[in-house]
Structure formats: C-alpha cells, structure tokens
Amino acid sequence: MAGLGPGSSPAQRSHGGPAEDIRPTLETFAHLGLGAASAVACLVSWHSFGTEGSVRACAARRWDMALDAVASLLMRQPLNPAEGQPILRLNASALAALCTNAIPSDERIEAAAVMSACESADVTVLILTPLSARTAGELEALLKLITASALSVIVGAEKASSAGFWREHSMSTAQELVKARSELSRVLAEYRDLDDAAAQALRFEARDRFERLGVLIAEAGPFEAWIVAVGRNRALSIAAVSRSIGPVDRSKARRP
C-alpha cells in the first residue's frame, strides 16, 4: 500500500489544495491516538486518487525506528478489509523480534494496526503501546474510530478538489474534526470511568464489593438493571444483581 514506507511523507499526485489541507487534520488524529491509547507512537497513512502519504506522532524520537519496522511489514503484507484482513496485531515478543535493537529489553511494547477503505481511498492507523495499557477491544475500537474519521476527511477532500467547491465546503472538514475529537474524548472518558470504578471496587469491603461495583457501572451507563458475574473454572457464576431484577439463584454456574 502506498504511503506506508519508512519515513514517508505526504506526496501530491495531481491536486495541491486538498493534500496540504488534510495533513494538519491527520496529524491531529495521530496525536489524539497517541494520547487516547496511552501509546508511544502512532502513524496515520493514507492513499487516494489525489494524494498519498503518512503522518506520525511519537512520545520520543527513539520510537521512529520501531514504527518504521512495522510500517515496512505492512508494505510487504498489506491489510485487506475486502478479504477479511483489516487488523494486524503483534504481541510484545513478535514486535521485539521484528524491531531488532529498536526496543529496549526492559520495555514490553505491542503493535496494532487497522485499515479502513472505500472505492477512492484507504487509511491505515498503526499504533505502538505498552503491554496492557489498553485491552485489545478498547484499542481496536479506538483505531477503527480514527481510521473512519480520517477516511471521511480524505474522501471529503477528494470531492472538494475544485477551488470553488473547496471554498464553499471548507467548514465541513472542520466540523468532522470537531465531531471526531468529541467522540474520541467521549470514548476515553468512558474508559476512565470504568478504570475508576474498578479502582474503587478494590477498596470496597469484600462482602459487598461486587454489588457496589455493579451500582458504579450502572450509574456510568446509565443502566436500569445489571448483573455482575465472576468467571471460575471456565464458567460464570453470579456475584451480584440489581434489585430491579429480583431474586436470582446464584448457585448455578453457566458456561460462557
């Protein structure tokens, strides 16, 4: 896929305006990904009929080499949503083997990348994050949100290639950015609420820990009813339920 090479920078194919106008927006997305995922590096790469290139945000320059190594892997083995391959994940061991001497031995870093595409463009977002900084589900949701937002901006820029159209609709890109930033902030706030609820639960008395955890999560939802189940021996057992549900036989364990 074009635009994912090490150290690559946006290249203009035929139009000057859109290529330069979308770059600051995509750089903003890279920085948002860096912060929202508690990551050490984030790269946003795009390819369309009019432009191609990549932008990156790194917590420190030493992460550039590792970012380039994974980007090179994606060049050799590109993601392909049409064939059911929109996501790449590299655990800490695989990433360390790929990035020889680029990652200190005492740091456990993993990589994830997601690609989103349409008829006229595609976007790949690659991120390097400390082990367990985010769950796989959280990281995937965040990457999909960034790729979808970036793709929307790029497609909008392609449609706005004429000078007159670009002037009339320049506000739409800004609105998309504001909307995407707001959505990212909302998702991150939800993650923080869940982290806070888990931290508070550890301080609760053991006898009512799960019930108070359920109340906290329900308030964050908000949810009218809730059940807290605990996994034991590959089965789920009910630890607490909301009063609105009524009595439940907690002795029965169910396979997930």
PARO-739713 format. One line per field, with one value per residue (C-alpha): chain; residue in three letters; residue number from 1; x, y, z. Coordinates in pm, 1 decimal, padded with zeros to 6 digits. Example, Ala and Ser with C-alpha at 12.3 -4.5 7.8 and 13.67 -1.06 7.14 Angstrom:
2
mol	(A	A);
type	(Ala	Ser);
seq	(1	2);
px	(01230.0	01367.0);
py	(-00450.0	-00106.0);
pz	(00780.0	00714.0);
This chain:
256
mol	(A	A	A	A	A	A	A	A	A	A	A	A	A	A	A	A	A	A	A	A	A	A	A	A	A	A	A	A	A	A	A	A	A	A	A	A	A	A	A	A	A	A	A	A	A	A	A	A	A	A	A	A	A	A	A	A	A	A	A	A	A	A	A	A	A	A	A	A	A	A	A	A	A	A	A	A	A	A	A	A	A	A	A	A	A	A	A	A	A	A	A	A	A	A	A	A	A	A	A	A	A	A	A	A	A	A	A	A	A	A	A	A	A	A	A	A	A	A	A	A	A	A	A	A	A	A	A	A	A	A	A	A	A	A	A	A	A	A	A	A	A	A	A	A	A	A	A	A	A	A	A	A	A	A	A	A	A	A	A	A	A	A	A	A	A	A	A	A	A	A	A	A	A	A	A	A	A	A	A	A	A	A	A	A	A	A	A	A	A	A	A	A	A	A	A	A	A	A	A	A	A	A	A	A	A	A	A	A	A	A	A	A	A	A	A	A	A	A	A	A	A	A	A	A	A	A	A	A	A	A	A	A	A	A	A	A	A	A	A	A	A	A	A	A	A	A	A	A	A	A	A	A	A	A	A	A);
type	(Met	Ala	Gly	Leu	Gly	Pro	Gly	Ser	Ser	Pro	Ala	Gln	Arg	Ser	His	Gly	Gly	Pro	Ala	Glu	Asp	Ile	Arg	Pro	Thr	Leu	Glu	Thr	Phe	Ala	His	Leu	Gly	Leu	Gly	Ala	Ala	Ser	Ala	Val	Ala	Cys	Leu	Val	Ser	Trp	His	Ser	Phe	Gly	Thr	Glu	Gly	Ser	Val	Arg	Ala	Cys	Ala	Ala	Arg	Arg	Trp	Asp	Met	Ala	Leu	Asp	Ala	Val	Ala	Ser	Leu	Leu	Met	Arg	Gln	Pro	Leu	Asn	Pro	Ala	Glu	Gly	Gln	Pro	Ile	Leu	Arg	Leu	Asn	Ala	Ser	Ala	Leu	Ala	Ala	Leu	Cys	Thr	Asn	Ala	Ile	Pro	Ser	Asp	Glu	Arg	Ile	Glu	Ala	Ala	Ala	Val	Met	Ser	Ala	Cys	Glu	Ser	Ala	Asp	Val	Thr	Val	Leu	Ile	Leu	Thr	Pro	Leu	Ser	Ala	Arg	Thr	Ala	Gly	Glu	Leu	Glu	Ala	Leu	Leu	Lys	Leu	Ile	Thr	Ala	Ser	Ala	Leu	Ser	Val	Ile	Val	Gly	Ala	Glu	Lys	Ala	Ser	Ser	Ala	Gly	Phe	Trp	Arg	Glu	His	Ser	Met	Ser	Thr	Ala	Gln	Glu	Leu	Val	Lys	Ala	Arg	Ser	Glu	Leu	Ser	Arg	Val	Leu	Ala	Glu	Tyr	Arg	Asp	Leu	Asp	Asp	Ala	Ala	Ala	Gln	Ala	Leu	Arg	Phe	Glu	Ala	Arg	Asp	Arg	Phe	Glu	Arg	Leu	Gly	Val	Leu	Ile	Ala	Glu	Ala	Gly	Pro	Phe	Glu	Ala	Trp	Ile	Val	Ala	Val	Gly	Arg	Asn	Arg	Ala	Leu	Ser	Ile	Ala	Ala	Val	Ser	Arg	Ser	Ile	Gly	Pro	Val	Asp	Arg	Ser	Lys	Ala	Arg	Arg	Pro);
seq	(1	2	3	4	5	6	7	8	9	10	11	12	13	14	15	16	17	18	19	20	21	22	23	24	25	26	27	28	29	30	31	32	33	34	35	36	37	38	39	40	41	42	43	44	45	46	47	48	49	50	51	52	53	54	55	56	57	58	59	60	61	62	63	64	65	66	67	68	69	70	71	72	73	74	75	76	77	78	79	80	81	82	83	84	85	86	87	88	89	90	91	92	93	94	95	96	97	98	99	100	101	102	103	104	105	106	107	108	109	110	111	112	113	114	115	116	117	118	119	120	121	122	123	124	125	126	127	128	129	130	131	132	133	134	135	136	137	138	139	140	141	142	143	144	145	146	147	148	149	150	151	152	153	154	155	156	157	158	159	160	161	162	163	164	165	166	167	168	169	170	171	172	173	174	175	176	177	178	179	180	181	182	183	184	185	186	187	188	189	190	191	192	193	194	195	196	197	198	199	200	201	202	203	204	205	206	207	208	209	210	211	212	213	214	215	216	217	218	219	220	221	222	223	224	225	226	227	228	229	230	231	232	233	234	235	236	237	238	239	240	241	242	243	244	245	246	247	248	249	250	251	252	253	254	255	256);
px	(00000.0	00139.8	00226.5	00331.1	00703.3	00953.6	00990.3	00742.7	00581.5	00266.2	00310.3	00092.1	-00025.0	-00239.8	-00403.8	-00225.1	-00501.1	-00657.4	-00321.6	-00191.9	-00525.4	-00584.3	-00232.3	-00286.3	-00613.8	-00448.5	-00161.8	-00424.4	-00570.9	-00221.8	-00173.5	-00523.5	-00445.3	-00118.9	-00290.6	-00613.7	-00431.4	-00152.9	00075.0	00440.2	00387.1	00102.6	00114.5	-00168.7	-00112.6	-00342.5	-00370.1	-00626.1	-00661.5	-00532.4	-00285.8	-00085.3	00143.2	00172.3	00198.3	00312.3	00320.0	00583.1	00636.6	01010.6	01221.3	01360.8	01026.8	01059.9	01271.9	01017.2	00734.6	00924.3	00982.9	00611.2	00525.7	00766.8	00594.3	00259.7	00411.0	00513.5	00195.7	-00075.4	-00402.7	-00703.9	-01052.0	-01216.1	-01058.2	-01136.2	-00790.4	-00846.8	-00644.8	-00282.8	-00170.2	00186.1	00244.4	00548.9	00766.4	00682.3	00738.2	01073.8	01184.1	01077.2	01239.7	01586.7	01765.5	01484.7	01303.7	01488.3	01476.7	01307.1	01013.0	00714.9	00556.2	00291.9	00163.5	-00180.2	-00294.7	-00636.5	-00722.3	-01039.9	-01107.9	-01361.5	-01364.3	-01141.3	-00917.7	-00782.3	-00640.5	-00422.5	-00363.1	-00069.2	-00003.4	00265.0	00150.4	00285.8	00161.3	-00181.5	-00214.1	-00548.4	-00742.5	-00746.8	-01112.4	-01055.3	-00755.7	-00939.9	-01241.8	-01016.5	-00822.3	-01143.6	-01279.9	-00963.3	-00945.7	-01312.2	-01272.5	-00954.7	-01113.7	-01409.3	-01173.7	-00974.0	-01281.3	-01425.0	-01103.0	-01111.1	-01467.4	-01365.7	-01080.1	-01223.3	-01136.6	-01497.2	-01630.3	-01340.1	-01421.9	-01794.4	-01749.8	-01430.5	-01632.1	-01739.6	-01387.8	-01356.5	-01694.3	-01586.3	-01271.9	-01467.4	-01710.5	-01428.7	-01241.5	-01560.9	-01625.5	-01267.2	-01295.8	-01623.8	-01477.0	-01170.4	-01390.4	-01587.0	-01263.6	-01154.9	-01490.5	-01453.7	-01093.4	-01206.7	-01491.6	-01252.2	-01008.2	-01287.8	-01412.4	-01075.8	-01127.3	-01474.6	-01535.7	-01527.1	-01884.8	-02040.2	-01765.5	-01949.2	-02280.3	-02118.2	-01921.3	-02246.9	-02401.6	-02098.4	-02102.5	-02480.5	-02450.1	-02181.1	-02404.7	-02662.0	-02830.1	-03162.1	-03056.6	-02729.6	-02568.9	-02208.4	-02076.0	-01737.9	-01551.0	-01440.9	-01322.0	-01427.2	-01781.1	-01966.0	-02126.8	-02349.1	-02187.8	-02441.3	-02760.1	-02958.4	-03272.3	-03485.9	-03413.5	-03527.3	-03408.8	-03165.2	-03028.4	-02660.5	-02551.7	-02594.4	-02285.4	-02311.6	-02060.9	-01983.4);
py	(00000.0	00337.9	00587.2	00339.8	00330.4	00419.3	00792.6	00859.5	01199.1	01309.6	01308.2	01509.6	01340.5	01594.9	01843.4	02086.4	02220.3	01908.1	01734.2	02019.6	02095.4	01743.0	01698.3	01905.3	01721.6	01379.9	01494.1	01583.8	01233.8	01083.7	01289.5	01201.0	00832.1	00870.2	01019.9	00818.9	00484.4	00580.6	00488.9	00559.0	00608.2	00645.3	00660.3	00754.5	00655.8	00726.3	00662.6	00806.2	00908.8	01256.3	01217.5	00968.4	00989.7	00943.8	01146.7	01033.2	01127.7	00979.5	01015.9	01023.1	01006.5	00666.0	00507.0	00608.9	00302.0	00059.3	00241.6	00216.4	-00157.3	-00230.5	00006.4	-00189.1	-00512.3	-00362.4	-00266.1	-00628.8	-00777.7	-00512.7	-00529.7	-00606.5	-00539.2	-00684.5	-01023.2	-01011.0	-00886.4	-00530.9	-00572.0	-00650.3	-00734.9	-00801.3	-00907.0	-00783.9	-01082.6	-01062.7	-00686.8	-00717.6	-00981.0	-00758.9	-00443.8	-00573.8	-00330.0	-00073.2	-00159.9	-00178.1	-00525.8	-00396.7	-00243.2	-00455.5	-00288.6	-00431.0	-00311.4	-00289.9	-00156.5	-00113.2	-00032.1	00126.6	00162.8	00277.2	00294.8	00600.1	00588.2	00385.1	00473.1	00268.5	00364.5	00193.9	00227.1	00109.8	00086.1	-00052.8	-00400.1	-00388.8	-00009.4	-00081.8	-00401.2	-00544.6	-00446.1	-00088.1	-00048.3	-00191.6	00035.7	00340.5	00255.4	00194.6	00530.5	00712.6	00533.3	00602.9	00971.0	01007.2	00833.3	01071.4	01371.0	01231.3	01141.7	01484.7	01646.0	01441.7	01551.1	01908.7	01917.2	02212.5	02551.4	02673.7	02364.8	02372.0	02730.1	02661.3	02346.4	02414.3	02418.6	02054.0	01922.4	02130.8	02001.4	01642.0	01703.9	01855.7	01563.8	01306.5	01476.0	01489.3	01119.2	01029.1	01233.3	01059.1	00711.8	00797.5	00936.7	00609.8	00412.3	00637.1	00587.3	00209.6	00227.8	00445.1	00204.9	-00089.9	00101.2	00196.4	-00162.9	-00278.8	-00054.2	-00190.0	-00445.7	-00798.6	-00876.9	-00601.2	-00537.8	-00677.0	-00513.3	-00169.4	-00228.2	-00300.4	00020.7	00225.1	00083.9	00123.7	00492.3	00540.6	00378.5	00463.9	00123.9	00037.0	-00317.0	-00502.2	-00837.4	-00893.3	-01241.1	-01387.0	-01643.0	-01953.8	-02281.5	-02173.5	-02095.8	-01780.0	-01753.1	-01462.8	-01247.6	-00963.8	-00837.8	-00515.6	-00502.6	-00436.1	-00787.3	-00960.5	-01286.2	-01494.5	-01840.5	-01755.4	-02114.7	-02202.2	-02155.8	-02112.5	-02177.4	-01854.8);
pz	(00000.0	-00095.8	00172.6	00443.1	00377.0	00649.7	00690.6	00412.0	00380.8	00200.5	-00176.4	-00408.4	-00725.6	-00900.6	-00662.4	-00433.5	-00209.5	-00054.6	00007.8	00219.6	00384.5	00518.1	00657.4	00978.3	01041.1	01005.3	01229.2	01488.9	01459.9	01513.3	01831.0	01953.7	01903.6	02090.7	02394.1	02393.8	02376.7	02619.6	02328.6	02249.9	01875.4	01625.2	01245.1	01009.2	00646.5	00353.5	-00018.5	-00258.3	-00621.3	-00539.3	-00251.7	-00051.4	00247.4	00621.1	00939.6	01281.2	01647.0	01879.5	02253.3	02175.9	01859.1	01958.3	01864.0	01498.2	01417.4	01563.0	01385.5	01055.8	01103.9	01144.4	00857.3	00635.2	00737.1	00632.7	00297.8	00241.2	00386.7	00343.2	00530.2	00311.9	00457.7	00144.3	00222.4	00592.9	00697.5	00829.1	01151.1	01241.3	01593.9	01708.6	02067.8	02258.3	02162.0	01791.5	01785.8	01965.3	01711.2	01420.8	01562.7	01645.9	01880.6	01837.2	02161.7	02497.5	02650.8	02966.4	02776.9	02670.5	02369.7	02136.7	01799.2	01638.8	01302.5	01143.8	00782.1	00650.7	00278.6	00024.9	-00355.4	-00379.1	-00070.5	00216.6	00558.3	00792.5	01154.7	01327.8	01698.7	01942.1	02300.7	02630.3	02716.5	02886.4	02851.8	02683.1	02628.6	02275.9	02241.4	02353.2	02122.1	01823.5	01882.1	01909.6	01591.7	01396.9	01509.5	01398.1	01060.3	00987.3	01078.7	00871.9	00573.0	00592.6	00583.1	00287.1	00081.7	00154.7	00034.3	-00287.1	-00359.0	-00291.5	-00544.3	-00732.9	-00583.4	-00575.7	-00402.5	-00156.5	-00052.6	-00011.9	00195.8	00391.4	00712.9	00673.4	00732.9	01047.9	01167.2	01101.8	01305.6	01594.2	01583.7	01576.1	01860.4	02064.1	02002.6	02094.8	02413.4	02499.6	02445.5	02651.5	02931.0	02937.3	02965.8	03254.7	03429.2	03406.1	03530.2	03823.5	03904.5	03908.8	04131.6	04372.9	04384.8	04515.3	04817.9	04899.1	05171.7	05027.4	05131.0	04917.0	04662.1	04358.7	04445.1	04480.2	04158.5	03975.7	04110.0	03997.4	03643.6	03618.3	03712.0	03443.7	03177.2	03281.7	03306.2	03472.8	03563.8	03596.5	03680.1	03790.9	03707.9	03800.6	03593.0	03781.4	03630.7	03279.5	03399.7	03505.5	03848.0	03950.1	04220.3	04244.1	04076.0	04084.3	04294.7	03985.7	03858.2	04174.7	04333.4	04128.3	04203.1	04238.0	04292.8	03926.0	03711.6	03337.4	03064.3	02869.9);
